[in-house]
């Protein structure tokens, strides 16, 4: 089997990481430090789509010219399409993953259409590439979450223990999605959905390889941490005026911590969609070889 072609930057990075690893292996503290570094690098690599989208939001917020021939939101749509095309061309995502990410885009856009009509948030800038009050770049923000989960699943070689039956996860995801709409007329069922999530995944652990050793983490803890980072990214997005919540019209303020719960529940929907491509596999009782 031939060695895959690598970009010069990747060859350079692997060379210096190899040298750093050899030095770190000489001491326990530096060995753990290197493992943490590799975990951060892999997380950043998995966040490539979302990171580039955030960079576009920040750059266009700070340096977008007033007389530009293209609206800022429309430029964000074109930039998102270019990022997605580049990731496919460079084989950073598979076509199967891209199809699931397209589903994220559709699911997210449908929810955006409803939420903006209900006044949950607004997109304050003009654009041509939009459906109703929703600029098309918004769907790519949901796609960024799907891209991250699909890529981190592969990059960290994630396996599970005590993963619930697939049909129960589909039922949970459907209930969560319906509640995002129904709570505008009916009592908000998120407390019950949190309880259902705890029942299904409370015993679950996921296993991953940041460097050479397998590590583990409770499922619910891992997804809470992911939700926390998405909430931080959402604060950046609202600061960059990509969208605005009620109360942010007269000046930026941090997004409510209550949104953490929404993002945590969205993680459940994201997991179910990505499981179409990466079927949850049971972690072997025997230690996996690096």
Buried (B, 14 or more C-beta within 10 A) or exposed (E): EEEEEEEEEEEEEEEEBEEBBEEBEEEEEBBEEBBEBBBEBBBEEBBBBBBBBBEBBBEBBEEBEEEEEBBBBBBBBBBBEEBBEBBBEEEBBBEEBBEBBBBBBEBBBBBBBBBBEEEBBBBEBEBEBBBEEBBBBBBBBBBBBBBBBBBBBBBBBBBBBBBBEEEEBEBBBEBBBEBBBEEEEEEEBBEEBBEBBEEBBEBBBBBBBBBEEBEBEBBBEBBBEBBBBBBEBBBBBBBBBBBBBEEBEEEBEEBEEEBBBBBBBBBBBBBBBBBEBBEBEEBEEEEEEE
